[in-house]
Amino acid sequence: MFCPSTFRPHTSAGVLPFDKDIDRLSFNFHRPKPATIAELQTRYRTTTLSEIVEGKIRRGEQPQYADDGEVLALKTVNLKNGFIDYENCLRVSREFL
């Protein structure tokens, strides 16, 4: 049996109490990602991949890293706290690229 006095909404799961002043019919209530992305873009400077990548992005083969390579190979480990860690990026040769 459900007892309202013992019900505790779990806000981490996206369930909010009905006494909150929220537009539950809003598209953004049920799909918060677009609203969250728009909010982050107003707070932080963003750039598109096409602005920093030469050529088309496509699946490729495993890189052959070279210590004396001329081209940076960005990996997700190089993306930290809103910036790209260029100092620790591995490199590949221009021929590999």
Backbone torsions as a table, in degrees:
resi	resn	phi	psi	omega
1	MET	NA	136.0	-179.1
2	PHE	-84.9	129.0	178.4
3	CYS	-118.2	111.0	-176.3
4	PRO	-57.3	-29.7	-177.7
5	SER	-70.6	-20.6	179.6
6	THR	-100.1	-4.5	-178.0
7	PHE	-72.6	125.3	176.8
8	ARG	-121.4	110.0	179.9
9	PRO	-64.8	143.9	-179.9
10	HIS	-100.7	96.1	-177.0
11	THR	-65.5	-26.2	179.7
12	SER	-68.7	-21.9	178.2
13	ALA	-92.7	2.6	177.7
14	GLY	90.6	7.0	179.6
15	VAL	-96.1	123.3	-178.0
16	LEU	-116.4	148.8	177.6
17	PRO	-64.1	149.4	-176.5
18	PHE	-71.3	-14.1	-179.7
19	ASP	-80.5	-5.5	177.9
20	LYS	-74.4	145.7	179.9
21	ASP	-87.2	82.8	-175.3
22	ILE	-131.5	139.8	176.7
23	ASP	-82.8	91.2	-176.6
24	ARG	-70.9	-14.0	177.5
25	LEU	-88.7	-4.6	-179.4
26	SER	-69.1	141.9	175.7
27	PHE	-58.2	-38.9	-177.6
28	ASN	-70.6	-20.9	177.8
29	PHE	-68.0	-40.6	-176.5
30	HIS	-90.9	-20.8	176.8
31	ARG	-131.9	81.0	-173.4
32	PRO	-75.4	-13.3	-175.3
33	LYS	-59.5	-48.2	179.6
34	PRO	-59.9	-39.3	179.3
35	ALA	-67.8	-38.6	179.3
36	THR	-66.4	-42.5	178.9
37	ILE	-63.3	-44.0	179.3
38	ALA	-62.2	-40.7	178.9
39	GLU	-64.5	-42.9	179.1
40	LEU	-64.7	-36.2	179.8
41	GLN	-69.3	-25.1	175.8
42	THR	-79.1	-28.4	-178.1
43	ARG	-86.0	-32.3	-173.8
44	TYR	-124.7	150.4	175.0
45	ARG	-72.3	131.0	-179.9
46	THR	-122.0	162.9	176.1
47	THR	-142.7	152.8	178.0
48	THR	-90.9	156.5	178.5
49	LEU	-60.8	-33.8	-178.6
50	SER	-64.2	-20.4	178.5
51	GLU	-79.1	-21.9	-176.2
52	ILE	-117.3	-6.0	-177.2
53	VAL	-111.5	131.9	175.0
54	GLU	-86.3	124.2	175.2
55	GLY	85.4	-174.0	-174.9
56	LYS	-82.1	138.8	175.7
57	ILE	-84.7	127.8	-179.0
58	ARG	-151.1	161.5	174.5
59	ARG	-67.6	141.4	-178.8
60	GLY	-139.6	-165.4	178.7
61	GLU	-90.6	167.0	178.7
62	GLN	-61.2	130.1	-178.2
63	PRO	-62.8	147.5	171.6
64	GLN	-103.2	96.3	-174.8
65	TYR	-70.3	145.7	180.0
66	ALA	-136.3	131.0	-179.9
67	ASP	-60.0	-33.6	-179.3
68	ASP	-101.5	21.2	-179.6
69	GLY	-64.2	151.9	-176.7
70	GLU	-96.0	-14.6	-173.3
71	VAL	-117.0	130.8	178.0
72	LEU	-73.3	138.9	175.1
73	ALA	-109.2	101.6	-177.9
74	LEU	-78.4	133.2	175.8
75	LYS	-124.8	163.3	-178.8
76	THR	-60.7	-27.5	178.6
77	VAL	-65.5	-20.2	179.7
78	ASN	-85.2	-7.1	179.7
79	LEU	-97.3	108.3	-173.2
80	LYS	-133.0	124.8	171.9
81	ASN	47.2	43.8	175.5
82	GLY	84.7	10.0	176.7
83	PHE	-141.5	166.4	178.3
84	ILE	-100.9	126.2	179.8
85	ASP	-84.7	85.2	-176.7
86	TYR	-67.6	-30.8	-175.8
87	GLU	-63.0	-33.2	-176.9
88	ASN	-103.8	11.0	176.8
89	CYS	-70.3	140.8	172.4
90	LEU	-79.0	164.0	-176.5
91	ARG	-126.6	154.6	174.5
92	VAL	-128.3	161.7	179.1
93	SER	-77.4	156.6	177.5
94	ARG	-62.1	-34.9	179.8
95	GLU	-63.7	-40.1	178.6
96	PHE	-63.3	-42.1	-178.9
97	LEU	-60.8	NA	NA
